[in-house]
């Protein structure tokens, strides 16, 4: 995760949730409609925040599909290069298990469970 880009995205709680869902299971590609269903949030709100995350460079458009006269867009989280893979670390201190140099974990953790299957 590129923390500078995340700070630019204003860290709205819904944006953090969107990034968490897209980052689950090693990275997922979802449409705003899929995200809306999983987060149980109105599609208009999710679409707005996905657009802002795209402007900030935190998500990227991966595919488009025509659906009933409209175009459905699919996004995934942009993976920043991991500092340890480049032989460097943030602030000169290597981190492990998602912890920051001061020992606290980043982010808020997973707040939303998996969506129930539609019946």
Phi and psi restraints in degrees (range 20) as a CNS / XPLOR table:
assign (resid 1 and name C) (resid 2 and name N)
       (resid 2 and name CA) (resid 2 and name C) 1.0 -89.5 20.0 2
assign (resid 2 and name N) (resid 2 and name CA)
       (resid 2 and name C) (resid 3 and name N) 1.0 105.0 20.0 2
assign (resid 2 and name C) (resid 3 and name N)
       (resid 3 and name CA) (resid 3 and name C) 1.0 -69.2 20.0 2
assign (resid 3 and name N) (resid 3 and name CA)
       (resid 3 and name C) (resid 4 and name N) 1.0 -28.1 20.0 2
assign (resid 3 and name C) (resid 4 and name N)
       (resid 4 and name CA) (resid 4 and name C) 1.0 -67.6 20.0 2
assign (resid 4 and name N) (resid 4 and name CA)
       (resid 4 and name C) (resid 5 and name N) 1.0 -42.3 20.0 2
assign (resid 4 and name C) (resid 5 and name N)
       (resid 5 and name CA) (resid 5 and name C) 1.0 -65.7 20.0 2
assign (resid 5 and name N) (resid 5 and name CA)
       (resid 5 and name C) (resid 6 and name N) 1.0 -37.3 20.0 2
assign (resid 5 and name C) (resid 6 and name N)
       (resid 6 and name CA) (resid 6 and name C) 1.0 -62.1 20.0 2
assign (resid 6 and name N) (resid 6 and name CA)
       (resid 6 and name C) (resid 7 and name N) 1.0 -41.6 20.0 2
assign (resid 6 and name C) (resid 7 and name N)
       (resid 7 and name CA) (resid 7 and name C) 1.0 -62.8 20.0 2
assign (resid 7 and name N) (resid 7 and name CA)
       (resid 7 and name C) (resid 8 and name N) 1.0 -36.8 20.0 2
assign (resid 7 and name C) (resid 8 and name N)
       (resid 8 and name CA) (resid 8 and name C) 1.0 -67.5 20.0 2
assign (resid 8 and name N) (resid 8 and name CA)
       (resid 8 and name C) (resid 9 and name N) 1.0 -23.4 20.0 2
assign (resid 8 and name C) (resid 9 and name N)
       (resid 9 and name CA) (resid 9 and name C) 1.0 -80.4 20.0 2
assign (resid 9 and name N) (resid 9 and name CA)
       (resid 9 and name C) (resid 10 and name N) 1.0 8.3 20.0 2
assign (resid 9 and name C) (resid 10 and name N)
       (resid 10 and name CA) (resid 10 and name C) 1.0 68.4 20.0 2
assign (resid 10 and name N) (resid 10 and name CA)
       (resid 10 and name C) (resid 11 and name N) 1.0 2.3 20.0 2
assign (resid 10 and name C) (resid 11 and name N)
       (resid 11 and name CA) (resid 11 and name C) 1.0 44.5 20.0 2
assign (resid 11 and name N) (resid 11 and name CA)
       (resid 11 and name C) (resid 12 and name N) 1.0 42.6 20.0 2
assign (resid 11 and name C) (resid 12 and name N)
       (resid 12 and name CA) (resid 12 and name C) 1.0 -61.6 20.0 2
assign (resid 12 and name N) (resid 12 and name CA)
       (resid 12 and name C) (resid 13 and name N) 1.0 140.1 20.0 2
assign (resid 12 and name C) (resid 13 and name N)
       (resid 13 and name CA) (resid 13 and name C) 1.0 -54.3 20.0 2
assign (resid 13 and name N) (resid 13 and name CA)
       (resid 13 and name C) (resid 14 and name N) 1.0 -36.9 20.0 2
assign (resid 13 and name C) (resid 14 and name N)
       (resid 14 and name CA) (resid 14 and name C) 1.0 -69.0 20.0 2
assign (resid 14 and name N) (resid 14 and name CA)
       (resid 14 and name C) (resid 15 and name N) 1.0 -35.9 20.0 2
assign (resid 14 and name C) (resid 15 and name N)
       (resid 15 and name CA) (resid 15 and name C) 1.0 -65.7 20.0 2
assign (resid 15 and name N) (resid 15 and name CA)
       (resid 15 and name C) (resid 16 and name N) 1.0 -40.0 20.0 2
assign (resid 15 and name C) (resid 16 and name N)
       (resid 16 and name CA) (resid 16 and name C) 1.0 -63.4 20.0 2
assign (resid 16 and name N) (resid 16 and name CA)
       (resid 16 and name C) (resid 17 and name N) 1.0 -42.7 20.0 2
assign (resid 16 and name C) (resid 17 and name N)
       (resid 17 and name CA) (resid 17 and name C) 1.0 -63.0 20.0 2
assign (resid 17 and name N) (resid 17 and name CA)
       (resid 17 and name C) (resid 18 and name N) 1.0 -40.6 20.0 2
assign (resid 17 and name C) (resid 18 and name N)
       (resid 18 and name CA) (resid 18 and name C) 1.0 -61.4 20.0 2
assign (resid 18 and name N) (resid 18 and name CA)
       (resid 18 and name C) (resid 19 and name N) 1.0 -45.4 20.0 2
assign (resid 18 and name C) (resid 19 and name N)
       (resid 19 and name CA) (resid 19 and name C) 1.0 -64.4 20.0 2
assign (resid 19 and name N) (resid 19 and name CA)
       (resid 19 and name C) (resid 20 and name N) 1.0 -36.8 20.0 2
assign (resid 19 and name C) (resid 20 and name N)
       (resid 20 and name CA) (resid 20 and name C) 1.0 -64.0 20.0 2
assign (resid 20 and name N) (resid 20 and name CA)
       (resid 20 and name C) (resid 21 and name N) 1.0 -44.5 20.0 2
assign (resid 20 and name C) (resid 21 and name N)
       (resid 21 and name CA) (resid 21 and name C) 1.0 -66.1 20.0 2
assign (resid 21 and name N) (resid 21 and name CA)
       (resid 21 and name C) (resid 22 and name N) 1.0 -43.0 20.0 2
assign (resid 21 and name C) (resid 22 and name N)
       (resid 22 and name CA) (resid 22 and name C) 1.0 -67.2 20.0 2
assign (resid 22 and name N) (resid 22 and name CA)
       (resid 22 and name C) (resid 23 and name N) 1.0 -26.9 20.0 2
assign (resid 22 and name C) (resid 23 and name N)
       (resid 23 and name CA) (resid 23 and name C) 1.0 -88.3 20.0 2
assign (resid 23 and name N) (resid 23 and name CA)
       (resid 23 and name C) (resid 24 and name N) 1.0 -7.2 20.0 2
assign (resid 23 and name C) (resid 24 and name N)
       (resid 24 and name CA) (resid 24 and name C) 1.0 -65.9 20.0 2
assign (resid 24 and name N) (resid 24 and name CA)
       (resid 24 and name C) (resid 25 and name N) 1.0 152.8 20.0 2
assign (resid 24 and name C) (resid 25 and name N)
       (resid 25 and name CA) (resid 25 and name C) 1.0 56.1 20.0 2
assign (resid 25 and name N) (resid 25 and name CA)
       (resid 25 and name C) (resid 26 and name N) 1.0 36.8 20.0 2
assign (resid 25 and name C) (resid 26 and name N)
       (resid 26 and name CA) (resid 26 and name C) 1.0 79.6 20.0 2
assign (resid 26 and name N) (resid 26 and name CA)
       (resid 26 and name C) (resid 27 and name N) 1.0 8.7 20.0 2
assign (resid 26 and name C) (resid 27 and name N)
       (resid 27 and name CA) (resid 27 and name C) 1.0 112.7 20.0 2
assign (resid 27 and name N) (resid 27 and name CA)
       (resid 27 and name C) (resid 28 and name N) 1.0 127.2 20.0 2
assign (resid 27 and name C) (resid 28 and name N)
       (resid 28 and name CA) (resid 28 and name C) 1.0 -125.6 20.0 2
assign (resid 28 and name N) (resid 28 and name CA)
       (resid 28 and name C) (resid 29 and name N) 1.0 154.7 20.0 2
assign (resid 28 and name C) (resid 29 and name N)
       (resid 29 and name CA) (resid 29 and name C) 1.0 -114.6 20.0 2
assign (resid 29 and name N) (resid 29 and name CA)
       (resid 29 and name C) (resid 30 and name N) 1.0 116.9 20.0 2
assign (resid 29 and name C) (resid 30 and name N)
       (resid 30 and name CA) (resid 30 and name C) 1.0 -136.8 20.0 2
assign (resid 30 and name N) (resid 30 and name CA)
       (resid 30 and name C) (resid 31 and name N) 1.0 157.9 20.0 2
assign (resid 30 and name C) (resid 31 and name N)
       (resid 31 and name CA) (resid 31 and name C) 1.0 -92.2 20.0 2
assign (resid 31 and name N) (resid 31 and name CA)
       (resid 31 and name C) (resid 32 and name N) 1.0 161.9 20.0 2
assign (resid 31 and name C) (resid 32 and name N)
       (resid 32 and name CA) (resid 32 and name C) 1.0 -56.2 20.0 2
assign (resid 32 and name N) (resid 32 and name CA)
       (resid 32 and name C) (resid 33 and name N) 1.0 -32.0 20.0 2
assign (resid 32 and name C) (resid 33 and name N)
       (resid 33 and name CA) (resid 33 and name C) 1.0 -64.6 20.0 2
assign (resid 33 and name N) (resid 33 and name CA)
       (resid 33 and name C) (resid 34 and name N) 1.0 -43.8 20.0 2
assign (resid 33 and name C) (resid 34 and name N)
       (resid 34 and name CA) (resid 34 and name C) 1.0 -62.1 20.0 2
assign (resid 34 and name N) (resid 34 and name CA)
       (resid 34 and name C) (resid 35 and name N) 1.0 -44.6 20.0 2
assign (resid 34 and name C) (resid 35 and name N)
       (resid 35 and name CA) (resid 35 and name C) 1.0 -62.9 20.0 2
assign (resid 35 and name N) (resid 35 and name CA)
       (resid 35 and name C) (resid 36 and name N) 1.0 -40.7 20.0 2
assign (resid 35 and name C) (resid 36 and name N)
       (resid 36 and name CA) (resid 36 and name C) 1.0 -59.5 20.0 2
assign (resid 36 and name N) (resid 36 and name CA)
       (resid 36 and name C) (resid 37 and name N) 1.0 -42.1 20.0 2
assign (resid 36 and name C) (resid 37 and name N)
       (resid 37 and name CA) (resid 37 and name C) 1.0 -66.9 20.0 2
assign (resid 37 and name N) (resid 37 and name CA)
       (resid 37 and name C) (resid 38 and name N) 1.0 -46.2 20.0 2
assign (resid 37 and name C) (resid 38 and name N)
       (resid 38 and name CA) (resid 38 and name C) 1.0 -66.9 20.0 2
assign (resid 38 and name N) (resid 38 and name CA)
       (resid 38 and name C) (resid 39 and name N) 1.0 -36.6 20.0 2
assign (resid 38 and name C) (resid 39 and name N)
       (resid 39 and name CA) (resid 39 and name C) 1.0 -90.9 20.0 2
assign (resid 39 and name N) (resid 39 and name CA)
       (resid 39 and name C) (resid 40 and name N) 1.0 -5.3 20.0 2
assign (resid 39 and name C) (resid 40 and name N)
       (resid 40 and name CA) (resid 40 and name C) 1.0 52.3 20.0 2
assign (resid 40 and name N) (resid 40 and name CA)
       (resid 40 and name C) (resid 41 and name N) 1.0 51.6 20.0 2
assign (resid 40 and name C) (resid 41 and name N)
       (resid 41 and name CA) (resid 41 and name C) 1.0 -131.4 20.0 2
assign (resid 41 and name N) (resid 41 and name CA)
       (resid 41 and name C) (resid 42 and name N) 1.0 145.9 20.0 2
assign (resid 41 and name C) (resid 42 and name N)
       (resid 42 and name CA) (resid 42 and name C) 1.0 -55.5 20.0 2
assign (resid 42 and name N) (resid 42 and name CA)
       (resid 42 and name C) (resid 43 and name N) 1.0 140.1 20.0 2
assign (resid 42 and name C) (resid 43 and name N)
       (resid 43 and name CA) (resid 43 and name C) 1.0 -56.9 20.0 2
assign (resid 43 and name N) (resid 43 and name CA)
       (resid 43 and name C) (resid 44 and name N) 1.0 -39.8 20.0 2
assign (resid 43 and name C) (resid 44 and name N)
       (resid 44 and name CA) (resid 44 and name C) 1.0 -61.2 20.0 2
assign (resid 44 and name N) (resid 44 and name CA)
       (resid 44 and name C) (resid 45 and name N) 1.0 -39.7 20.0 2
assign (resid 44 and name C) (resid 45 and name N)
       (resid 45 and name CA) (resid 45 and name C) 1.0 -66.3 20.0 2
assign (resid 45 and name N) (resid 45 and name CA)
       (resid 45 and name C) (resid 46 and name N) 1.0 -45.7 20.0 2
assign (resid 45 and name C) (resid 46 and name N)
       (resid 46 and name CA) (resid 46 and name C) 1.0 -63.2 20.0 2
assign (resid 46 and name N) (resid 46 and name CA)
       (resid 46 and name C) (resid 47 and name N) 1.0 -44.6 20.0 2
assign (resid 46 and name C) (resid 47 and name N)
       (resid 47 and name CA) (resid 47 and name C) 1.0 -60.3 20.0 2
assign (resid 47 and name N) (resid 47 and name CA)
       (resid 47 and name C) (resid 48 and name N) 1.0 -43.2 20.0 2
assign (resid 47 and name C) (resid 48 and name N)
       (resid 48 and name CA) (resid 48 and name C) 1.0 -59.8 20.0 2
assign (resid 48 and name N) (resid 48 and name CA)
       (resid 48 and name C) (resid 49 and name N) 1.0 -47.8 20.0 2
assign (resid 48 and name C) (resid 49 and name N)
       (resid 49 and name CA) (resid 49 and name C) 1.0 -72.3 20.0 2
assign (resid 49 and name N) (resid 49 and name CA)
       (resid 49 and name C) (resid 50 and name N) 1.0 -32.2 20.0 2
assign (resid 49 and name C) (resid 50 and name N)
       (resid 50 and name CA) (resid 50 and name C) 1.0 -64.8 20.0 2
assign (resid 50 and name N) (resid 50 and name CA)
       (resid 50 and name C) (resid 51 and name N) 1.0 -40.7 20.0 2
assign (resid 50 and name C) (resid 51 and name N)
       (resid 51 and name CA) (resid 51 and name C) 1.0 -61.0 20.0 2
assign (resid 51 and name N) (resid 51 and name CA)
       (resid 51 and name C) (resid 52 and name N) 1.0 -42.3 20.0 2
assign (resid 51 and name C) (resid 52 and name N)
       (resid 52 and name CA) (resid 52 and name C) 1.0 -67.3 20.0 2
assign (resid 52 and name N) (resid 52 and name CA)
       (resid 52 and name C) (resid 53 and name N) 1.0 -37.8 20.0 2
assign (resid 52 and name C) (resid 53 and name N)
       (resid 53 and name CA) (resid 53 and name C) 1.0 -65.4 20.0 2
assign (resid 53 and name N) (resid 53 and name CA)
       (resid 53 and name C) (resid 54 and name N) 1.0 -35.2 20.0 2
assign (resid 53 and name C) (resid 54 and name N)
       (resid 54 and name CA) (resid 54 and name C) 1.0 -67.3 20.0 2
assign (resid 54 and name N) (resid 54 and name CA)
       (resid 54 and name C) (resid 55 and name N) 1.0 -42.7 20.0 2
assign (resid 54 and name C) (resid 55 and name N)
       (resid 55 and name CA) (resid 55 and name C) 1.0 -60.5 20.0 2
assign (resid 55 and name N) (resid 55 and name CA)
       (resid 55 and name C) (resid 56 and name N) 1.0 -35.1 20.0 2
assign (resid 55 and name C) (resid 56 and name N)
       (resid 56 and name CA) (resid 56 and name C) 1.0 -79.7 20.0 2
assign (resid 56 and name N) (resid 56 and name CA)
       (resid 56 and name C) (resid 57 and name N) 1.0 -8.3 20.0 2
assign (resid 56 and name C) (resid 57 and name N)
       (resid 57 and name CA) (resid 57 and name C) 1.0 82.7 20.0 2
assign (resid 57 and name N) (resid 57 and name CA)
       (resid 57 and name C) (resid 58 and name N) 1.0 18.3 20.0 2
assign (resid 57 and name C) (resid 58 and name N)
       (resid 58 and name CA) (resid 58 and name C) 1.0 -93.7 20.0 2
assign (resid 58 and name N) (resid 58 and name CA)
       (resid 58 and name C) (resid 59 and name N) 1.0 -22.1 20.0 2
assign (resid 58 and name C) (resid 59 and name N)
       (resid 59 and name CA) (resid 59 and name C) 1.0 -131.0 20.0 2
assign (resid 59 and name N) (resid 59 and name CA)
       (resid 59 and name C) (resid 60 and name N) 1.0 156.1 20.0 2
assign (resid 59 and name C) (resid 60 and name N)
       (resid 60 and name CA) (resid 60 and name C) 1.0 -130.5 20.0 2
assign (resid 60 and name N) (resid 60 and name CA)
       (resid 60 and name C) (resid 61 and name N) 1.0 148.0 20.0 2
assign (resid 60 and name C) (resid 61 and name N)
       (resid 61 and name CA) (resid 61 and name C) 1.0 -75.4 20.0 2
assign (resid 61 and name N) (resid 61 and name CA)
       (resid 61 and name C) (resid 62 and name N) 1.0 126.7 20.0 2
assign (resid 61 and name C) (resid 62 and name N)
       (resid 62 and name CA) (resid 62 and name C) 1.0 -112.5 20.0 2
assign (resid 62 and name N) (resid 62 and name CA)
       (resid 62 and name C) (resid 63 and name N) 1.0 -25.0 20.0 2
assign (resid 62 and name C) (resid 63 and name N)
       (resid 63 and name CA) (resid 63 and name C) 1.0 -160.6 20.0 2
assign (resid 63 and name N) (resid 63 and name CA)
       (resid 63 and name C) (resid 64 and name N) 1.0 159.5 20.0 2
assign (resid 63 and name C) (resid 64 and name N)
       (resid 64 and name CA) (resid 64 and name C) 1.0 -133.7 20.0 2
assign (resid 64 and name N) (resid 64 and name CA)
       (resid 64 and name C) (resid 65 and name N) 1.0 147.8 20.0 2
assign (resid 64 and name C) (resid 65 and name N)
       (resid 65 and name CA) (resid 65 and name C) 1.0 -144.6 20.0 2
assign (resid 65 and name N) (resid 65 and name CA)
       (resid 65 and name C) (resid 66 and name N) 1.0 130.5 20.0 2
assign (resid 65 and name C) (resid 66 and name N)
       (resid 66 and name CA) (resid 66 and name C) 1.0 -71.1 20.0 2
assign (resid 66 and name N) (resid 66 and name CA)
       (resid 66 and name C) (resid 67 and name N) 1.0 131.6 20.0 2
assign (resid 66 and name C) (resid 67 and name N)
       (resid 67 and name CA) (resid 67 and name C) 1.0 -138.1 20.0 2
assign (resid 67 and name N) (resid 67 and name CA)
       (resid 67 and name C) (resid 68 and name N) 1.0 114.0 20.0 2
assign (resid 67 and name C) (resid 68 and name N)
       (resid 68 and name CA) (resid 68 and name C) 1.0 45.3 20.0 2
assign (resid 68 and name N) (resid 68 and name CA)
       (resid 68 and name C) (resid 69 and name N) 1.0 50.0 20.0 2
assign (resid 68 and name C) (resid 69 and name N)
       (resid 69 and name CA) (resid 69 and name C) 1.0 82.6 20.0 2
assign (resid 69 and name N) (resid 69 and name CA)
       (resid 69 and name C) (resid 70 and name N) 1.0 0.0 20.0 2
assign (resid 69 and name C) (resid 70 and name N)
       (resid 70 and name CA) (resid 70 and name C) 1.0 -121.7 20.0 2
assign (resid 70 and name N) (resid 70 and name CA)
       (resid 70 and name C) (resid 71 and name N) 1.0 177.5 20.0 2
assign (resid 70 and name C) (resid 71 and name N)
       (resid 71 and name CA) (resid 71 and name C) 1.0 -118.4 20.0 2
assign (resid 71 and name N) (resid 71 and name CA)
       (resid 71 and name C) (resid 72 and name N) 1.0 123.0 20.0 2
assign (resid 71 and name C) (resid 72 and name N)
       (resid 72 and name CA) (resid 72 and name C) 1.0 -91.9 20.0 2
assign (resid 72 and name N) (resid 72 and name CA)
       (resid 72 and name C) (resid 73 and name N) 1.0 130.5 20.0 2
assign (resid 72 and name C) (resid 73 and name N)
       (resid 73 and name CA) (resid 73 and name C) 1.0 -104.9 20.0 2
assign (resid 73 and name N) (resid 73 and name CA)
       (resid 73 and name C) (resid 74 and name N) 1.0 144.8 20.0 2
assign (resid 73 and name C) (resid 74 and name N)
       (resid 74 and name CA) (resid 74 and name C) 1.0 -120.4 20.0 2
assign (resid 74 and name N) (resid 74 and name CA)
       (resid 74 and name C) (resid 75 and name N) 1.0 135.9 20.0 2
assign (resid 74 and name C) (resid 75 and name N)
       (resid 75 and name CA) (resid 75 and name C) 1.0 -125.9 20.0 2
assign (resid 75 and name N) (resid 75 and name CA)
       (resid 75 and name C) (resid 76 and name N) 1.0 156.6 20.0 2
assign (resid 75 and name C) (resid 76 and name N)
       (resid 76 and name CA) (resid 76 and name C) 1.0 -139.7 20.0 2
assign (resid 76 and name N) (resid 76 and name CA)
       (resid 76 and name C) (resid 77 and name N) 1.0 160.3 20.0 2
assign (resid 76 and name C) (resid 77 and name N)
       (resid 77 and name CA) (resid 77 and name C) 1.0 -71.0 20.0 2
assign (resid 77 and name N) (resid 77 and name CA)
       (resid 77 and name C) (resid 78 and name N) 1.0 139.1 20.0 2
assign (resid 77 and name C) (resid 78 and name N)
       (resid 78 and name CA) (resid 78 and name C) 1.0 -80.7 20.0 2
assign (resid 78 and name N) (resid 78 and name CA)
       (resid 78 and name C) (resid 79 and name N) 1.0 123.8 20.0 2
assign (resid 78 and name C) (resid 79 and name N)
       (resid 79 and name CA) (resid 79 and name C) 1.0 -89.4 20.0 2
assign (resid 79 and name N) (resid 79 and name CA)
       (resid 79 and name C) (resid 80 and name N) 1.0 120.1 20.0 2
assign (resid 79 and name C) (resid 80 and name N)
       (resid 80 and name CA) (resid 80 and name C) 1.0 -82.1 20.0 2
assign (resid 80 and name N) (resid 80 and name CA)
       (resid 80 and name C) (resid 81 and name N) 1.0 149.2 20.0 2
assign (resid 80 and name C) (resid 81 and name N)
       (resid 81 and name CA) (resid 81 and name C) 1.0 -61.2 20.0 2
assign (resid 81 and name N) (resid 81 and name CA)
       (resid 81 and name C) (resid 82 and name N) 1.0 137.3 20.0 2
assign (resid 81 and name C) (resid 82 and name N)
       (resid 82 and name CA) (resid 82 and name C) 1.0 -74.7 20.0 2
assign (resid 82 and name N) (resid 82 and name CA)
       (resid 82 and name C) (resid 83 and name N) 1.0 128.0 20.0 2
assign (resid 82 and name C) (resid 83 and name N)
       (resid 83 and name CA) (resid 83 and name C) 1.0 -55.9 20.0 2
assign (resid 83 and name N) (resid 83 and name CA)
       (resid 83 and name C) (resid 84 and name N) 1.0 -38.1 20.0 2
assign (resid 83 and name C) (resid 84 and name N)
       (resid 84 and name CA) (resid 84 and name C) 1.0 -66.8 20.0 2
assign (resid 84 and name N) (resid 84 and name CA)
       (resid 84 and name C) (resid 85 and name N) 1.0 -28.1 20.0 2
assign (resid 84 and name C) (resid 85 and name N)
       (resid 85 and name CA) (resid 85 and name C) 1.0 -72.1 20.0 2
assign (resid 85 and name N) (resid 85 and name CA)
       (resid 85 and name C) (resid 86 and name N) 1.0 -23.3 20.0 2
assign (resid 85 and name C) (resid 86 and name N)
       (resid 86 and name CA) (resid 86 and name C) 1.0 -95.5 20.0 2
assign (resid 86 and name N) (resid 86 and name CA)
       (resid 86 and name C) (resid 87 and name N) 1.0 7.5 20.0 2
assign (resid 86 and name C) (resid 87 and name N)
       (resid 87 and name CA) (resid 87 and name C) 1.0 78.1 20.0 2
assign (resid 87 and name N) (resid 87 and name CA)
       (resid 87 and name C) (resid 88 and name N) 1.0 9.2 20.0 2
assign (resid 87 and name C) (resid 88 and name N)
       (resid 88 and name CA) (resid 88 and name C) 1.0 -122.4 20.0 2
assign (resid 88 and name N) (resid 88 and name CA)
       (resid 88 and name C) (resid 89 and name N) 1.0 167.8 20.0 2
assign (resid 88 and name C) (resid 89 and name N)
       (resid 89 and name CA) (resid 89 and name C) 1.0 -141.5 20.0 2
assign (resid 89 and name N) (resid 89 and name CA)
       (resid 89 and name C) (resid 90 and name N) 1.0 158.9 20.0 2
assign (resid 89 and name C) (resid 90 and name N)
       (resid 90 and name CA) (resid 90 and name C) 1.0 -70.3 20.0 2
assign (resid 90 and name N) (resid 90 and name CA)
       (resid 90 and name C) (resid 91 and name N) 1.0 129.6 20.0 2
assign (resid 90 and name C) (resid 91 and name N)
       (resid 91 and name CA) (resid 91 and name C) 1.0 59.1 20.0 2
assign (resid 91 and name N) (resid 91 and name CA)
       (resid 91 and name C) (resid 92 and name N) 1.0 22.4 20.0 2
assign (resid 91 and name C) (resid 92 and name N)
       (resid 92 and name CA) (resid 92 and name C) 1.0 74.1 20.0 2
assign (resid 92 and name N) (resid 92 and name CA)
       (resid 92 and name C) (resid 93 and name N) 1.0 5.7 20.0 2
assign (resid 92 and name C) (resid 93 and name N)
       (resid 93 and name CA) (resid 93 and name C) 1.0 -119.3 20.0 2
assign (resid 93 and name N) (resid 93 and name CA)
       (resid 93 and name C) (resid 94 and name N) 1.0 121.5 20.0 2
assign (resid 93 and name C) (resid 94 and name N)
       (resid 94 and name CA) (resid 94 and name C) 1.0 -71.6 20.0 2
assign (resid 94 and name N) (resid 94 and name CA)
       (resid 94 and name C) (resid 95 and name N) 1.0 143.4 20.0 2
assign (resid 94 and name C) (resid 95 and name N)
       (resid 95 and name CA) (resid 95 and name C) 1.0 -119.1 20.0 2
assign (resid 95 and name N) (resid 95 and name CA)
       (resid 95 and name C) (resid 96 and name N) 1.0 154.9 20.0 2
assign (resid 95 and name C) (resid 96 and name N)
       (resid 96 and name CA) (resid 96 and name C) 1.0 -134.8 20.0 2
assign (resid 96 and name N) (resid 96 and name CA)
       (resid 96 and name C) (resid 97 and name N) 1.0 153.9 20.0 2
assign (resid 96 and name C) (resid 97 and name N)
       (resid 97 and name CA) (resid 97 and name C) 1.0 55.1 20.0 2
assign (resid 97 and name N) (resid 97 and name CA)
       (resid 97 and name C) (resid 98 and name N) 1.0 33.0 20.0 2
assign (resid 97 and name C) (resid 98 and name N)
       (resid 98 and name CA) (resid 98 and name C) 1.0 74.4 20.0 2
assign (resid 98 and name N) (resid 98 and name CA)
       (resid 98 and name C) (resid 99 and name N) 1.0 11.3 20.0 2
assign (resid 98 and name C) (resid 99 and name N)
       (resid 99 and name CA) (resid 99 and name C) 1.0 -88.3 20.0 2
assign (resid 99 and name N) (resid 99 and name CA)
       (resid 99 and name C) (resid 100 and name N) 1.0 149.7 20.0 2
assign (resid 99 and name C) (resid 100 and name N)
       (resid 100 and name CA) (resid 100 and name C) 1.0 -85.0 20.0 2
assign (resid 100 and name N) (resid 100 and name CA)
       (resid 100 and name C) (resid 101 and name N) 1.0 170.2 20.0 2
assign (resid 100 and name C) (resid 101 and name N)
       (resid 101 and name CA) (resid 101 and name C) 1.0 -58.1 20.0 2
assign (resid 101 and name N) (resid 101 and name CA)
       (resid 101 and name C) (resid 102 and name N) 1.0 -26.6 20.0 2
assign (resid 101 and name C) (resid 102 and name N)
       (resid 102 and name CA) (resid 102 and name C) 1.0 -87.6 20.0 2
assign (resid 102 and name N) (resid 102 and name CA)
       (resid 102 and name C) (resid 103 and name N) 1.0 6.2 20.0 2
assign (resid 102 and name C) (resid 103 and name N)
       (resid 103 and name CA) (resid 103 and name C) 1.0 92.0 20.0 2
assign (resid 103 and name N) (resid 103 and name CA)
       (resid 103 and name C) (resid 104 and name N) 1.0 -7.5 20.0 2
assign (resid 103 and name C) (resid 104 and name N)
       (resid 104 and name CA) (resid 104 and name C) 1.0 -91.7 20.0 2
assign (resid 104 and name N) (resid 104 and name CA)
       (resid 104 and name C) (resid 105 and name N) 1.0 148.8 20.0 2
assign (resid 104 and name C) (resid 105 and name N)
       (resid 105 and name CA) (resid 105 and name C) 1.0 -78.7 20.0 2
assign (resid 105 and name N) (resid 105 and name CA)
       (resid 105 and name C) (resid 106 and name N) 1.0 148.6 20.0 2
assign (resid 105 and name C) (resid 106 and name N)
       (resid 106 and name CA) (resid 106 and name C) 1.0 -81.6 20.0 2
assign (resid 106 and name N) (resid 106 and name CA)
       (resid 106 and name C) (resid 107 and name N) 1.0 155.3 20.0 2
assign (resid 106 and name C) (resid 107 and name N)
       (resid 107 and name CA) (resid 107 and name C) 1.0 74.3 20.0 2
assign (resid 107 and name N) (resid 107 and name CA)
       (resid 107 and name C) (resid 108 and name N) 1.0 -172.9 20.0 2
assign (resid 107 and name C) (resid 108 and name N)
       (resid 108 and name CA) (resid 108 and name C) 1.0 -106.0 20.0 2
assign (resid 108 and name N) (resid 108 and name CA)
       (resid 108 and name C) (resid 109 and name N) 1.0 -1.0 20.0 2
assign (resid 108 and name C) (resid 109 and name N)
       (resid 109 and name CA) (resid 109 and name C) 1.0 82.5 20.0 2
assign (resid 109 and name N) (resid 109 and name CA)
       (resid 109 and name C) (resid 110 and name N) 1.0 177.3 20.0 2
assign (resid 109 and name C) (resid 110 and name N)
       (resid 110 and name CA) (resid 110 and name C) 1.0 -79.9 20.0 2
assign (resid 110 and name N) (resid 110 and name CA)
       (resid 110 and name C) (resid 111 and name N) 1.0 118.6 20.0 2
assign (resid 110 and name C) (resid 111 and name N)
       (resid 111 and name CA) (resid 111 and name C) 1.0 -101.4 20.0 2
assign (resid 111 and name N) (resid 111 and name CA)
       (resid 111 and name C) (resid 112 and name N) 1.0 -20.6 20.0 2
assign (resid 111 and name C) (resid 112 and name N)
       (resid 112 and name CA) (resid 112 and name C) 1.0 -117.1 20.0 2
assign (resid 112 and name N) (resid 112 and name CA)
       (resid 112 and name C) (resid 113 and name N) 1.0 134.9 20.0 2
assign (resid 112 and name C) (resid 113 and name N)
       (resid 113 and name CA) (resid 113 and name C) 1.0 -78.4 20.0 2
assign (resid 113 and name N) (resid 113 and name CA)
       (resid 113 and name C) (resid 114 and name N) 1.0 175.4 20.0 2
assign (resid 113 and name C) (resid 114 and name N)
       (resid 114 and name CA) (resid 114 and name C) 1.0 -68.0 20.0 2
assign (resid 114 and name N) (resid 114 and name CA)
       (resid 114 and name C) (resid 115 and name N) 1.0 148.8 20.0 2
assign (resid 114 and name C) (resid 115 and name N)
       (resid 115 and name CA) (resid 115 and name C) 1.0 -70.3 20.0 2
assign (resid 115 and name N) (resid 115 and name CA)
       (resid 115 and name C) (resid 116 and name N) 1.0 145.6 20.0 2
assign (resid 115 and name C) (resid 116 and name N)
       (resid 116 and name CA) (resid 116 and name C) 1.0 -75.7 20.0 2
assign (resid 116 and name N) (resid 116 and name CA)
       (resid 116 and name C) (resid 117 and name N) 1.0 150.2 20.0 2
assign (resid 116 and name C) (resid 117 and name N)
       (resid 117 and name CA) (resid 117 and name C) 1.0 -65.7 20.0 2
assign (resid 117 and name N) (resid 117 and name CA)
       (resid 117 and name C) (resid 118 and name N) 1.0 141.6 20.0 2
assign (resid 117 and name C) (resid 118 and name N)
       (resid 118 and name CA) (resid 118 and name C) 1.0 -70.5 20.0 2
assign (resid 118 and name N) (resid 118 and name CA)
       (resid 118 and name C) (resid 119 and name N) 1.0 139.5 20.0 2
